[in-house]
Amino acid sequence: MSGSARRDLWILDARERADAAEEYRKACAHLFDITLLTPDEAFYNHMEGYNLAGVVLAHCSGVPQRFQRKLSHIAADASDSIMAVLELKSEGWRGDYDGRPASSDMGAIRLIDMSRPFDMVTQTYETVHLILSRAALEPQAAELDFHGCVASEGSPSGRLLDSHLRAVWAAAAEMSATDLALAGKAAAALVTAVILAHAMPASDDVRPVEKMLLATAQRFVAQNLSEPDLSPEAVRRHLGVSRSLLYKVFEPVGGVSAFIQARRLDQAFDDILSDGAEQQTVAEIGYRLGFRSDAHFSRAFRARFGMTPGRLRTLGEPARREGLSAIERPDDVFAWLRGLL
């Protein structure tokens, strides 16, 4: 693994395309609700990222905006990831992290548990994001309540993480994939140190039962998309809960059936554009993922992605990388985030 690391660059600027702000909101909708605090005409966003063998390092800059991550986003997000965000330049931010207030006045590094909601407002910013699976943390850190914790760059653990992230980002373009993978492991260890230094023991209500059931159900659905018997009843039996509790758990995402269909359509999107997709017809892909009617598959696919599966097939891989993925599903960074299981 000595070649170049996987890199992605995603730039939207209203000076270059009039619909940049709207496309940004659409692309991020699976992670947050976004409210821009400047006119759409003044919008810009720059995101550059590297996949460090399971740890994502991203440099982001943008305009003032509000990020709201709700239970509905958490329910639809199959990954169990955390973020450490280092402020490089900021005009200030303030937020509520599931009941914990935090702001830029407290320090330059904030920790975010993506399995919990938050609501934060930031002014113009430039940040380095480190995103990793909870499983990458040491067990004693993973069990602590670190959501919304802020570490000062002057604290011992904060200073180490601050300098490491700055150094890795500055050299990332010249580092080999092997070097970046090792840098990612070191960053995970330093995040563990920050959590151990600043977090508190988790209370009993930090991860309520509904969220835990949702996470379990997400994994079950993701692992059984091709099973013809995948249904709300199959999910209920796997969880071992009553129908009423099952419906309550899935209420934020529109119900169990809607959730299963959305995940199947997402998988169909990826399969249609996969390297081996030419060996299967669009109808075969739909049938394998539980759609017994070509017409139903086409209607549902169009409703979710704005085009029929046949139209997506004709666009092909080059078009996806150059256009569609940058508009509707930024190709690499968001895919890496979904892969942090």
Buried (B, 14 or more C-beta within 10 A) or exposed (E): EEEEBBBBEBEBEBEEEEEBBBBBBBBBEBBBBBEBEBEBEEBBBBBBBBBBBBBBBBBBBBBBBBBBBEBBBBBBBBBBBBBBBBBBEBEBBBBBBBEBEBBBEBBBBBBBBBBBBBBBBBBBBBBBBBBBBBEBBBEEBBBBBBBBBBBBBEBEBBBBBBEBBBEBBEEBEEBEBEBBBBBBBBBBBBBBBBBBBBBEEBEEEBBEEBBEBBBBBBBBBBEBBEEEEBBBEBBBEBBEBEEEBBBEBBBBBBBBEEBBBBBBBBBBBEBBBEEEBEEBBBBEBBBBBBBEEBEEBBEBBBEBBEBBBBBBBEBBEEEBEEEBBBBBBBBBBBBBBBBBB
